[in-house]
């Protein structure tokens, strides 16, 4: 950083944020993760959060904290398409 004041998006969680952190290899804004989809058998979770590594590009980050596999970064459009697909699947499952 150049010493200027850091402006955080409204959704940015200061403890998750790395913008302006001395010694950080990368700088990004990040929201608090929202955990969901706990598997009743394994307890596996999916954490979902917003993050922004470049101005103007806010992405959705899906992570698997149990280390099942690496996370996936989606654009807002991709996340919207995934949500719509999941909504249709749930509707089909419920009949």
HELIX and SHEET records of a PDB file:
HELIX    1   1 UNK A   76  UNK A   94  1                                  19    
SHEET    1   A 3 UNK A  29  UNK A  30  0                                        
SHEET    2   A 3 UNK A  46  UNK A  54 -1                                        
SHEET    3   A 3 UNK A  34  UNK A  36 -1                                        
SHEET    1   B 4 UNK A  29  UNK A  30  0                                        
SHEET    2   B 4 UNK A  46  UNK A  54 -1                                        
SHEET    3   B 4 UNK A  57  UNK A  63 -1                                        
SHEET    4   B 4 UNK A  72  UNK A  75 -1                                        
END                                                                             
